[in-house]
Amino acid sequence: MSNKITLQEIKKVADLARLDINDDELSEISIQLAGILEYIDKLNEVDTTDIIPTFHTIDLKNVFRKDVVKESLPLEHVLNNSPQNDGETFIVPRII
């Protein structure tokens, strides 16, 4: 795997991310990205043939509670917390 990332690729990604980087930052980012890609490439050396993709070092269990139907708060009580309402719904500013 090639770790080489070109300055043009960095400029393109910076442009897409709306980042304004100068030439000094560009060379520094290039060195940092090359180091990151080199480190990631080391992970390819690890033999993962017998590893289950969803393996965890600790046992995990579902911590969600069961859904239980409960009575809702009274509508008047809920609407009392709103700055504006029409008696049935919250009134909020229109956002476009």
N, C-alpha and C positions, 0 to 999 in steps of 0.2 A: 504494500500500500504506500502510495506517495504522500508524504507529509507536506509537500510543497504547495503553498498557497500564494498566488500571485498578488502583486499590488493592485492590479486591475480588479481582481475578485474582491479584495478588501474595500476598494473604493466603491464598487457596485453595491456591496452589502451595506456600507455606510450610507450611501445615497438612498437605498431602499428604506433604511431605518431613520432617514432624515437626520443623520449625524454629520456635523461639519467638522472634519478632521484635517489638520494641516500635515505637511510632509514629515515633520518631526514625529508627530503622533503616528503617522502611517508606518514609519519604519519600526517604531516601538511596538505597535500592534502586530506587525508582521512577525517580529521575533517572539512575542508572547503566544500568538496563534500557532506558530511552528512548534513551540514547546508543548502546548496543549495537545496538538495532533500527535506529536511523538509519544506523549504519555498514553494517549488513547490507543495508539498502535501497539503498545506493550500489552494491552489487554488481549489482543489477538493471539498472543503467545500462550495464553492459559488454555489448558485442555478442559473443555466443558462438555465433552461428549456424553458423560454419564450424569450430568447435572440436570435436574428437572427445572424448566424455565421459571416456575413459580416457587422455587425453593426459598425458605426463610430459615434463619438461624434459630428462631424460637417458634414454638407452636402458636398459631394464631387461631382465634375463634371469633365467631360473629358476636359482636357486642351490641347489636341492635336489639331493642326491646320489641315485644310483640305489639302489633297494632291493636289498640283497644278503643272502641267507640265510646266517646264521652260526650256529655252535653256541652254545647258551646256556650260561650259567654253571651249574655243577653245583648241584642243589637244596640239598645240604648246605652248600655254600659261601655261598649266598644266605641261608639261614636262620641261619647263624652270626652275622649282623649284626643279628638281631632280638632284642629283649628277651625275647619269649615266642613259642614256636611249638609246633606239635603234630607236627613231623616232616615235614609236607607244606605247611602254610600258616602265615602269621603269625597270632598271636592278639592281638587289639586290644580295647580296651574297647567295650562296646556303647553306641552313641550314638543317642538318640531325641530 
